[in-house]
Amino acid sequence: MDMRAEGTPVENGQAAFRDALIAAGLLIPTGVDGLYGRSGVFEDVVERFNDLITTWGGGDGADVMRFPPGVARHQFEQSGYLKSFPHLAGTVHAFKGDERAHQSLLRRLEEGDEWTDAQMATNVVLTPAACYPVYPTIAERGPLPADGALVDVYSYCFRHEPSLDPARMQLFRMREYVCVGTPEQVMEFRQSWVERGRALMESLALPVAVDLANDPFFGRAGRMLAASQRDQGLKFELLIPIASAEQPTACLSFNYHQDHFGLLWDLRTPDGAVAHTACVGFGMERVALALFRHHGFDVKAWPAAVRAVLWG
């Protein structure tokens, strides 16, 4: 394992846990911080947890949608993501040159020079959150039915924040339930999932706490947005200690967007009012890491009650 400069106690704990996961074969390093392969055992835990989410939420009658880990560039631009999180976004670029440009690219590559300036942006942007393709899809259907809309969505997501913390991956999976409707409908949905989410995670014998939170908005204006988000109680997170007891990791989030996406995508209730939205998000790799942290790397030695919940 490579030697790195001494960091803070939290950073050292994160790196040590990552190294232990790699040594156990659960994560596969790629040479890029936050970009890992996963073993069959790791994937099995993720899939069992995914099934558990369906057990708890599948009876609500959500419309199931599965998108690739990319969104249309024009939809991404309309979403407003770059206003708040330009530091996290990832765009897909590709070579669009002629033969001469290709020879120049190969020469630079062979000489170890910069070659990526020959790439141009495509019409695909990496998905920043699983719910982002849902809103324009629902908007295309016209006014909502009286009981609103409920969507079950699951996708790989990308956020550019390389880190030694294994719980802060750059490419990770997010399962969400998204509710679109009146303020009363979406707030009832969110509160229901705050309670269900806690009970679900406690069924896995994990230490949890639910706390007020804010998104990592960019810049000086972002600090004001974060304060406003907290003041209005728009975001709560379910926290579990993974790499650090002092800084527990958000494994679930419960978000009320008010009319933000309703205004962006012209989402309307049956009476013509702007719809509100809320979502509950499950960080799939983070929950798997929490299980490995608290129950050990050998899944066969996990508590019988936890194995019964996940494997039946």
Residue pairs with C-beta under 8 A, 6 or more apart in sequence:
1 19
1 22
1 23
4 15
4 164
6 12
7 15
7 164
9 246
10 243
10 244
10 246
10 247
11 164
11 165
13 243
13 244
14 163
14 164
14 165
14 166
14 167
14 243
14 244
15 164
17 166
17 242
17 243
17 293
18 27
18 164
18 165
18 166
18 243
20 297
21 27
21 166
21 289
21 292
21 297
22 28
22 29
24 297
25 39
25 41
26 38
26 39
26 41
26 42
26 292
26 297
27 36
27 37
27 38
27 39
27 42
27 166
28 36
28 37
28 38
28 39
29 36
29 37
30 36
30 37
32 162
32 170
33 162
33 163
33 164
33 170
34 161
34 162
34 163
34 168
34 169
34 170
34 171
35 162
35 169
35 170
35 171
36 166
36 169
38 46
38 285
41 299
42 288
44 299
45 288
45 291
45 292
45 299
45 310
46 173
46 284
46 285
46 287
46 288
48 310
48 311
49 282
49 284
49 287
49 288
49 291
49 310
50 154
50 175
50 284
52 200
52 309
52 310
53 175
53 200
53 282
54 152
56 196
56 200
57 152
57 177
57 193
57 196
58 152
60 150
60 177
61 150
62 150
62 151
62 152
62 177
63 149
63 150
63 151
63 152
64 151
64 152
64 153
65 133
65 134
65 137
65 151
65 152
65 153
66 153
66 154
66 155
67 127
67 130
67 133
67 153
67 155
68 127
68 155
69 126
69 127
69 155
69 156
69 157
69 158
69 171
70 92
70 124
70 125
70 126
70 127
71 79
71 124
71 125
71 126
71 127
71 132
71 133
72 123
72 124
72 125
73 91
73 121
73 122
73 123
73 124
73 125
74 123
75 132
75 133
75 136
76 82
76 89
76 125
76 128
76 132
78 136
78 264
78 265
79 132
79 135
79 264
80 260
80 264
81 89
81 128
81 132
82 89
84 215
84 217
84 218
84 222
84 225
85 128
85 159
85 215
85 216
85 217
85 218
86 218
87 160
87 161
87 218
88 128
88 159
88 160
88 161
88 216
89 125
89 126
89 128
89 160
90 125
90 126
90 128
90 158
90 159
90 160
91 121
91 122
91 124
91 125
91 126
92 121
92 122
92 124
92 125
92 126
93 116
93 119
93 120
93 121
93 122
94 119
94 120
94 122
95 101
95 102
95 105
95 118
95 119
95 120
96 119
96 120
97 104
97 105
97 118
101 118
104 118
105 115
105 118
108 114
108 115
108 118
109 115
126 157
126 158
127 133
127 155
127 156
127 157
127 158
128 157
128 158
128 159
129 157
129 174
129 176
129 281
130 153
130 154
130 155
130 157
130 174
130 175
130 176
130 281
131 151
131 153
131 176
131 178
131 279
131 281
133 153
133 155
134 151
134 153
134 178
135 180
135 261
135 264
135 265
135 267
135 277
136 265
138 144
138 149
138 151
138 180
138 265
138 267
139 265
139 266
139 267
142 268
143 268
143 269
143 270
143 272
144 180
144 181
144 267
144 268
144 269
144 270
144 275
145 270
146 270
147 181
147 185
148 179
148 180
148 181
148 182
148 185
148 186
148 269
148 275
149 178
149 179
149 180
149 181
150 177
150 178
150 179
150 180
150 189
151 176
151 177
151 178
151 180
152 175
152 176
152 177
153 175
153 176
153 177
153 178
154 173
154 174
154 175
154 176
155 173
155 174
156 171
156 172
156 173
156 174
157 171
157 172
157 173
157 174
158 170
158 171
159 170
159 172
160 170
161 168
161 170
162 170
165 243
166 242
166 243
166 289
167 242
167 243
167 249
167 283
167 285
167 286
167 289
169 285
172 283
172 284
172 285
172 286
173 283
173 284
173 285
174 281
174 282
174 283
174 284
175 281
175 282
175 284
176 279
176 280
176 281
176 282
177 189
177 193
177 279
177 280
178 277
178 278
178 279
179 185
179 186
179 189
179 190
179 277
179 278
179 279
180 186
180 261
180 262
180 267
180 275
180 276
180 277
181 189
181 269
181 275
181 276
182 269
182 273
182 275
182 276
183 258
183 276
185 276
186 256
186 276
186 277
186 278
187 256
187 278
189 278
190 254
190 255
190 256
190 278
190 280
193 254
193 280
194 210
194 236
194 254
197 210
197 238
197 252
197 254
197 280
198 208
198 210
198 238
201 208
201 238
201 240
201 251
201 252
201 287
202 208
203 309
204 291
204 306
204 309
204 310
205 294
205 295
205 303
205 305
205 306
206 240
206 290
206 291
206 294
207 240
207 241
207 294
208 238
208 239
208 240
209 238
209 239
209 248
210 236
210 237
210 238
210 239
210 254
211 236
211 237
211 239
212 230
212 233
212 235
212 236
213 230
213 235
213 236
213 237
213 250
213 253
214 225
214 226
214 227
214 229
214 230
214 235
215 225
215 226
215 229
215 235
216 222
216 226
217 223
217 225
217 226
229 235
233 256
234 255
234 256
234 257
234 258
235 253
235 254
235 255
235 256
236 253
236 254
237 250
237 251
237 252
237 253
237 254
238 250
238 251
238 252
238 253
238 254
239 248
239 249
239 250
239 251
240 248
240 249
240 251
240 286
240 287
240 290
240 294
241 248
241 249
241 293
242 248
242 249
242 286
242 289
242 290
242 293
243 249
243 293
249 286
249 289
249 290
250 283
250 286
251 282
251 283
251 286
251 287
251 290
252 280
252 281
252 282
252 283
253 280
253 281
253 283
254 278
254 279
254 280
255 278
255 279
255 280
255 281
256 276
256 277
256 278
257 276
257 277
257 278
257 279
258 276
259 274
259 275
259 276
260 277
261 267
261 277
262 268
262 274
262 275
262 276
262 277
263 274
266 274
267 274
267 275
267 277
268 274
268 275
269 275
291 302
291 306
295 301
295 302
295 303
295 306
296 302
299 307
